[in-house]
Amino acid sequence: MKKIILFLLICNIVIAENFKEALEFEKKGDYKKAMQIYKKIALKYQNNSPSPINKNLQANLNQNANTKENLDSLKNKKENFSQLTLANYLGEDTDFNPLGISAYKMNYFLPFAYSFNSIRNDNRKTEMKFQLSIKKRLFENLFGLNEKYYIGYTQTSWWQNYKHSSPFRETNYQPEFFVDFPLFLKDYQFFNNLRLGFLHESNGKGDENLESRSWNRIYASTAILYKRFLIVPRIWYRIPEERKDDDNPDITHYLGNFDLNLGYLGKDYFANIMLRNNLNLRRNKGAIQVDAGYDIFNNGIYWYLQYFNGYGESLIDYNRKLQRISTGFLISY
């Protein structure tokens, strides 16, 4: 009996030493060697009778195994950022979400937004800019095509927070309804969907100061993912309004009838270029926006830089050419 007890004590001491060695490998980031030692310890544990020490060791082993799985999961998410972004775009994110609300376009907060051009009404060139964008799936597969029906809402605000009384210079509201049709093209698998939608955009202002802006569009777009490159072309048609009610009759001259987003999605960074043009060679108007983000905190919150040059950054300035640079944080892409 004494020999058995002595043997068990020796085994526990050896296991404890091995466990410390495994922890050292884990601290150094050598998870492969650490897991090999954990496996050996587990095998020894199975051959020994249960004891308080063994129970604690097994609990620690389970905890470290779970930690390793979580780290691997985070690593895989980093490596598959482009796939996750596409899954969110297509509404195929399987994470638990009882309200069914998910991110739509970019969600960001830019405490520093500087305009190289003067801003009307004696506004400061430096202000804050932020955007909130969400979508909600309503129902699906009404016509047996696996189509999905959504409502979306995007709000972009320009806030003169560095000015006395800190007024909101401009806020643009974009409620919309759209339908996603999946595409199953054998020879063109990088084409993922066809999106058809109705989009209203306005700045919520009255006519008394001649600052009211609004327009309605129907549009079609698709998402093309090739490796880590994401391409989203979109074309639209403006729904005509009566001349007397039209706040901005020439808006398509400045914003055109299409935009094109070209993005590259790295493991912990992204870059995107938005292009827009009226395709009029004589009176050419357009815009370019460059976005770049880096996951500096390693938690999905990105340091974000935005550069805009052209027409239509906001509705109030749709017919004024502006050059702006903004920086801050982006929480979803």
C-alpha positions as CSV (number, residue, x, y, z in Angstrom):
1,M,0.0,0.0,0.0
2,K,2.8,2.4,0.9
3,K,4.5,1.7,-2.4
4,I,1.3,2.5,-4.3
5,I,0.9,5.8,-2.4
6,L,4.6,6.6,-3.1
7,F,4.2,5.8,-6.8
8,L,1.1,8.1,-7.1
9,L,2.9,11.0,-5.3
10,I,5.8,10.6,-7.7
11,C,3.4,10.6,-10.7
12,N,1.8,13.7,-9.4
13,I,5.1,15.5,-9.0
14,V,6.2,14.5,-12.5
15,I,2.8,15.6,-14.0
16,A,3.1,18.9,-12.1
17,E,6.6,19.5,-13.5
18,N,5.4,18.7,-17.0
19,F,2.5,21.0,-16.6
20,K,4.8,23.9,-15.7
21,E,6.9,23.1,-18.7
22,A,3.9,23.2,-20.9
23,L,2.9,26.5,-19.5
24,E,6.3,27.9,-20.3
25,F,5.9,26.8,-23.9
26,E,2.5,28.4,-24.1
27,K,3.8,31.7,-22.8
28,K,6.4,31.6,-25.6
29,G,3.6,31.0,-28.1
30,D,4.8,27.5,-28.9
31,Y,1.3,26.0,-28.7
32,K,2.3,22.8,-30.6
33,K,4.8,21.7,-28.0
34,A,2.5,22.7,-25.2
35,M,-0.3,20.7,-26.5
36,Q,2.0,17.6,-26.9
37,I,2.9,17.8,-23.2
38,Y,-0.8,18.3,-22.3
39,K,-1.6,15.2,-24.2
40,K,1.0,13.2,-22.4
41,I,-0.3,14.4,-19.1
42,A,-3.8,13.5,-20.0
43,L,-2.7,9.9,-20.8
44,K,-0.9,9.6,-17.5
45,Y,-4.0,11.0,-15.8
46,Q,-6.2,8.3,-17.3
47,N,-3.9,5.6,-15.9
48,N,-3.9,7.0,-12.3
49,S,-6.7,7.0,-9.8
50,P,-8.5,10.3,-9.3
51,S,-7.2,12.6,-6.6
52,P,-7.7,16.3,-5.8
53,I,-4.4,17.1,-7.5
54,N,-5.3,15.2,-10.6
55,K,-8.7,16.9,-10.6
56,N,-7.1,20.3,-10.5
57,L,-4.7,19.4,-13.2
58,Q,-7.5,18.1,-15.4
59,A,-9.5,21.3,-14.9
60,N,-6.4,23.3,-15.9
61,L,-5.8,21.1,-18.9
62,N,-9.4,21.7,-20.0
63,Q,-9.1,25.4,-19.5
64,N,-5.9,25.6,-21.5
65,A,-7.4,23.5,-24.3
66,N,-10.4,25.8,-24.4
67,T,-8.0,28.8,-24.5
68,K,-6.1,27.3,-27.4
69,E,-9.4,26.6,-29.3
70,N,-10.5,30.3,-28.7
71,L,-7.1,31.6,-29.9
72,D,-7.4,29.3,-33.0
73,S,-10.9,30.6,-33.6
74,L,-9.8,34.2,-33.4
75,K,-6.9,33.4,-35.7
76,N,-9.2,31.8,-38.2
77,K,-11.6,34.8,-38.1
78,K,-8.6,37.1,-38.8
79,E,-7.5,34.9,-41.7
80,N,-11.1,34.7,-43.0
81,F,-12.0,38.4,-42.6
82,S,-12.9,38.6,-46.3
83,Q,-15.3,35.6,-46.0
84,L,-16.9,37.1,-42.8
85,T,-17.4,40.4,-44.5
86,L,-19.1,38.8,-47.5
87,A,-21.2,36.7,-45.1
88,N,-22.4,39.8,-43.4
89,Y,-23.1,41.5,-46.8
90,L,-25.1,38.4,-47.9
91,G,-26.9,38.1,-44.6
92,E,-25.4,34.7,-43.9
93,D,-23.8,35.4,-40.5
94,T,-24.8,32.6,-38.2
95,D,-23.9,34.2,-34.9
96,F,-26.7,34.3,-32.3
97,N,-28.8,37.5,-32.9
98,P,-32.3,37.4,-31.4
99,L,-33.3,40.8,-32.9
100,G,-31.9,39.9,-36.3
101,I,-30.2,43.3,-36.6
102,S,-26.7,43.4,-38.2
103,A,-24.3,45.9,-39.6
104,Y,-25.0,47.2,-43.1
105,K,-22.5,49.8,-44.4
106,M,-19.6,51.2,-42.5
107,N,-20.1,52.2,-38.8
108,Y,-17.6,54.7,-37.7
109,F,-16.8,57.7,-35.4
110,L,-14.3,60.3,-36.7
111,P,-13.5,62.9,-34.1
112,F,-11.2,64.7,-36.5
113,A,-12.6,65.6,-39.9
114,Y,-10.9,68.5,-41.7
115,S,-12.0,70.2,-44.9
116,F,-9.4,71.8,-47.2
117,N,-12.2,74.0,-48.6
118,S,-14.3,76.6,-46.8
119,I,-17.7,75.3,-45.5
120,R,-20.7,77.5,-46.0
121,N,-22.3,79.7,-43.3
122,D,-19.1,80.4,-41.4
123,N,-18.8,76.8,-40.2
124,R,-15.4,75.6,-39.0
125,K,-13.3,73.5,-41.3
126,T,-12.7,71.0,-38.5
127,E,-15.6,69.0,-37.2
128,M,-16.7,65.5,-36.2
129,K,-18.2,62.9,-38.6
130,F,-19.9,59.7,-37.7
131,Q,-22.1,57.1,-39.4
132,L,-24.5,54.4,-38.1
133,S,-25.7,51.7,-40.5
134,I,-27.9,48.7,-39.8
135,K,-30.1,46.2,-41.6
136,K,-32.9,43.8,-40.6
137,R,-34.0,40.7,-42.6
138,L,-37.8,40.7,-42.9
139,F,-38.6,37.4,-44.6
140,E,-37.3,35.2,-47.4
141,N,-38.0,32.8,-50.2
142,L,-41.4,34.1,-51.2
143,F,-40.9,33.0,-54.8
144,G,-38.8,29.9,-54.2
145,L,-35.6,31.6,-55.4
146,N,-34.0,31.7,-51.9
147,E,-34.3,35.5,-52.1
148,K,-34.0,37.6,-48.9
149,Y,-35.9,40.8,-48.1
150,Y,-34.4,43.5,-45.9
151,I,-34.9,47.0,-44.6
152,G,-31.8,49.1,-44.0
153,Y,-31.1,52.4,-42.4
154,T,-28.0,54.6,-42.6
155,Q,-27.4,57.9,-40.9
156,T,-24.4,60.1,-41.5
157,S,-23.8,63.2,-39.5
158,W,-21.4,66.2,-39.6
159,W,-21.1,67.7,-36.2
160,Q,-19.6,71.2,-35.6
161,N,-18.5,70.1,-32.1
162,Y,-15.5,72.5,-32.1
163,K,-17.9,75.5,-32.6
164,H,-19.8,77.3,-29.9
165,S,-23.1,75.6,-29.1
166,S,-21.9,72.6,-31.2
167,P,-24.6,72.4,-33.8
168,F,-25.1,69.6,-36.3
169,R,-24.2,71.1,-39.7
170,E,-25.7,68.3,-41.7
171,T,-27.3,64.9,-41.2
172,N,-28.3,62.6,-44.1
173,Y,-30.9,59.9,-43.6
174,Q,-31.1,56.8,-45.9
175,P,-33.9,54.4,-45.2
176,E,-34.2,51.6,-47.8
177,F,-35.7,48.3,-48.8
178,F,-33.9,45.7,-50.8
179,V,-34.0,42.1,-52.0
180,D,-31.0,39.8,-52.3
181,F,-31.1,37.1,-55.0
182,P,-28.4,34.4,-54.7
183,L,-26.5,33.6,-57.9
184,F,-25.4,30.0,-58.7
185,L,-23.2,30.4,-61.7
186,K,-21.0,27.4,-62.2
187,D,-18.3,29.1,-64.2
188,Y,-18.5,32.4,-62.3
189,Q,-18.6,31.5,-58.7
190,F,-17.1,34.8,-57.6
191,F,-20.5,36.4,-58.5
192,N,-22.4,35.9,-55.2
193,N,-25.7,37.8,-55.5
194,L,-27.9,40.3,-57.2
195,R,-29.4,43.0,-55.0
196,L,-32.3,45.2,-56.1
197,G,-33.5,48.0,-53.9
198,F,-35.3,51.3,-53.3
199,L,-33.4,54.0,-51.5
200,H,-34.7,57.3,-50.1
201,E,-32.1,59.9,-49.0
202,S,-32.8,63.3,-47.4
203,N,-31.3,65.7,-44.9
204,G,-34.5,66.3,-42.9
205,K,-34.5,70.1,-43.4
206,G,-37.4,72.3,-44.4
207,D,-37.7,74.7,-47.3
208,E,-37.5,77.9,-45.3
209,N,-33.7,78.2,-45.6
210,L,-33.5,76.6,-49.0
211,E,-31.5,73.8,-47.5
212,S,-33.9,70.9,-48.0
213,R,-32.3,68.1,-50.0
214,S,-33.9,64.7,-51.0
215,W,-34.1,62.2,-53.8
216,N,-35.4,58.6,-54.4
217,R,-33.6,55.9,-56.3
218,I,-34.0,52.3,-57.4
219,Y,-30.7,50.5,-57.7
220,A,-29.1,47.2,-58.6
221,S,-25.8,45.9,-57.2
222,T,-23.7,42.8,-56.7
223,A,-20.8,41.6,-54.7
224,I,-17.7,39.9,-56.3
225,L,-15.2,38.3,-54.0
226,Y,-11.9,37.0,-55.5
227,K,-9.5,35.8,-52.8
228,R,-9.2,38.9,-50.6
229,F,-10.5,41.4,-53.2
230,L,-14.1,42.6,-52.8
231,I,-15.8,44.5,-55.6
232,V,-19.2,46.0,-55.3
233,P,-20.6,47.8,-58.4
234,R,-23.9,49.6,-58.1
235,I,-26.1,51.4,-60.7
236,W,-29.2,53.5,-60.0
237,Y,-32.1,55.3,-61.6
238,R,-33.4,58.4,-60.0
239,I,-37.2,58.5,-59.6
240,P,-38.4,61.8,-61.2
241,E,-40.1,64.4,-59.2
242,E,-42.3,67.3,-60.2
243,R,-40.2,70.4,-60.9
244,K,-41.8,72.5,-58.2
245,D,-41.1,69.9,-55.5
246,D,-37.6,69.0,-56.6
247,D,-35.0,70.3,-54.1
248,N,-32.0,69.3,-56.2
249,P,-33.0,68.7,-59.9
250,D,-29.5,68.5,-61.1
251,I,-28.2,66.0,-58.5
252,T,-27.5,63.2,-61.0
253,H,-25.2,65.6,-62.9
254,Y,-23.0,65.7,-59.8
255,L,-23.5,62.2,-58.4
256,G,-24.0,60.3,-61.7
257,N,-25.8,57.0,-61.9
258,F,-23.4,54.6,-60.5
259,D,-20.6,54.0,-57.9
260,L,-18.0,51.3,-57.6
261,N,-16.3,50.1,-54.5
262,L,-12.9,48.2,-54.8
263,G,-11.7,46.7,-51.5
264,Y,-8.9,44.6,-50.2
265,L,-9.5,42.8,-46.9
266,G,-6.3,41.8,-45.1
267,K,-6.0,39.8,-41.9
268,D,-5.9,42.9,-39.7
269,Y,-6.3,45.7,-42.1
270,F,-8.4,46.8,-45.1
271,A,-8.3,49.3,-47.9
272,N,-11.2,50.5,-50.1
273,I,-11.7,52.9,-53.0
274,M,-15.1,54.3,-53.9
275,L,-15.4,55.8,-57.4
276,R,-18.3,57.8,-58.8
277,N,-18.7,59.8,-62.0
278,N,-21.4,61.3,-64.3
279,L,-19.6,60.0,-67.4
280,N,-20.1,63.4,-69.1
281,L,-16.8,64.3,-70.9
282,R,-17.7,68.0,-71.3
283,R,-19.0,68.7,-67.8
284,N,-17.4,65.9,-65.9
285,K,-18.2,65.6,-62.2
286,G,-17.4,62.8,-59.9
287,A,-15.8,61.8,-56.6
288,I,-13.3,59.5,-55.1
289,Q,-13.1,58.3,-51.5
290,V,-10.2,56.3,-50.1
291,D,-10.7,54.3,-46.9
292,A,-8.1,52.5,-44.9
293,G,-8.3,50.7,-41.5
294,Y,-6.0,48.8,-39.2
295,D,-7.0,46.6,-36.3
296,I,-4.6,48.3,-33.9
297,F,-6.2,47.0,-30.7
298,N,-6.7,43.4,-32.0
299,N,-10.3,43.4,-31.0
300,G,-12.2,44.3,-34.2
301,I,-12.1,48.1,-33.6
302,Y,-10.1,49.7,-36.4
303,W,-8.1,52.9,-36.6
304,Y,-9.7,54.4,-39.6
305,L,-8.6,57.0,-42.2
306,Q,-11.0,58.5,-44.8
307,Y,-10.1,60.8,-47.7
308,F,-12.7,62.3,-50.0
309,N,-12.3,64.5,-53.1
310,G,-15.2,65.5,-55.3
311,Y,-18.9,66.2,-55.2
312,G,-21.6,64.7,-53.0
313,E,-20.0,63.9,-49.7
314,S,-23.2,65.2,-48.2
315,L,-26.5,66.3,-49.6
316,I,-26.2,69.9,-48.6
317,D,-22.9,70.1,-50.5
318,Y,-23.9,67.8,-53.4
319,N,-23.0,70.6,-56.0
320,R,-19.8,71.8,-54.2
321,K,-16.4,70.2,-54.7
322,L,-14.8,69.4,-51.4
323,Q,-11.5,67.8,-50.4
324,R,-11.6,66.3,-46.9
325,I,-9.5,64.1,-44.6
326,S,-11.0,62.4,-41.5
327,T,-9.7,59.9,-39.0
328,G,-11.0,58.0,-36.0
329,F,-12.4,54.6,-35.3
330,L,-14.4,52.1,-37.3
331,I,-16.3,49.4,-35.5
332,S,-17.6,47.3,-38.5
333,Y,-16.8,46.9,-42.1
